[in-house]
Amino acid sequence: MSYPAFDSKTFLEAHIEKTMAFYFPTCIDPEGGFFQFFKDDGSVYDPNTRHLVSSTRFIFNFAQAYLHTNIAEYKHAAVHGIQYLRQRHQSQSGGYVWLLDGGTNLDETNHCYGLAFVILAYSNALQIGLSEAEVWIEVTYDLLETHFWENKHGLYLDEISSDWKTVSPYRGQNANMHMCEALMSAFDATQNPKYLDRAKLLAKNICQKQASLSNSNEVWEHYTNDWQIDWDYNKNDPKHLFRPWGFQPGHQTEWAKLLLMLDKRSPENWYLPKAKYLFDLAYKKAWDTKKGGLHYGYAPDGTVCDPDKYFWVQAESFAAAWLLYKATKDETYYKQYLTLWEFSWNHMIDHTFGAWYRILDENNAQYDNNKSPAGKTDYHTMGASYEVLKTLTL
């Protein structure tokens, strides 16, 4: 089978354009915000429910599209999303509503994970010319500093009630990982070094300190309130959407990507070796040697505990493989980059309607025809493509 040139600027730009066309302009709700539930054919199957993660990720998508194409409609869409974020998701207590249904707030819990994407959205808004977004970044950072930052551990806690009175005992690496990403974006937009310094501290504390608590020096997902590993959290639910049990190969490779992105902004000698270590181990343990693709999760003993194939795991991994190839010139990473794309091209990408299927079983078959429920906006696939594109356009 012949494939496109997966490492070419022409291919990546065309792929992003086709993915965008799946969502835009259908996703625009003229009454505010974005529709967030799409069938495989692009039809909307729930016009009312809105999740903070999708609302913010769409802003990222449109801002990045505008920065790369200069098409005014994309900027208008990003601004449309920012208006909804501030008018509808922002709560009276200063936090951001997690889940909405039309005019009703379904869940007002404050999540660090959600606020990370708020910072990412505002950082992208600033980059496309919304100068007031610089203050919004600062205010959100200060909100996190006040309520979520645990100075003793050098990490963010996860979840607080809407009135700021009840802190969940759960601690997780995922929110800190996305804070690292968001703070890098905040630094890029503002050039304020405090954001980059915090991103670097998060990376060090997760990828060195927390990873050292596991026997394999990989990043475990779940922790107790004093940041000790919780080996049993969701052990009976390895398919939990936000907090699955087991090591997440997609998060090992996503950290590899982030470490290499940090290395470009402020080099440190441990970034590349740790990125290689996390990526190599995850690829070795999670790659399906028979049917291709990276499985979703593996247990501490290295056995696969969730054999499904998720779209974002393949995307974050091809970005990491590419950045490792550029950093090391090791052809192994180039071949892995191509292999991940070939699997995705054969199984995960919808060549008829556009965008990526969300999840496949271990036999690479779809579970349903819900391509993009709330949370999935193809921010991962387009974001990963943009990271590769940056190295091709410099």
Secondary structure, DSSP 8 states (H G I E B T S, - for coil): -----TTSHHHHHHHHHHHHHHHTTTTB-TTSSB---B-TTS-BS-SSEEEHHHHHHHHHHHHHHHHHH--HHHHHHHHHHHHHIIIIIB-TTSSB-SEEETTEEEE--EEHHHHHHHHHHHHHHHHTT-TTHHHHHHHHHHHHHHHTEETTTTEE--EE-TTS--B-S-EEHHHHHHHHHHHHHHHHHH--HHHHHHHHHHHHIIIIIIGGGSTT----SEE-TTS-B-TTTTTT-TT-SSS-SSB-HHHHHHHHHHHHHHHHHS--TTHHHHHHHHHHHHHHHHB-TTT-SB-SEE-TTS-EEE--EEHHHHHHHHHHHHHHHHHH--HHHHHHHHHHHHHIIIIIB-TTT-SB-SEE-TTS-BS-S--B-TT-SSHHHHHHHHHHHHHHH-
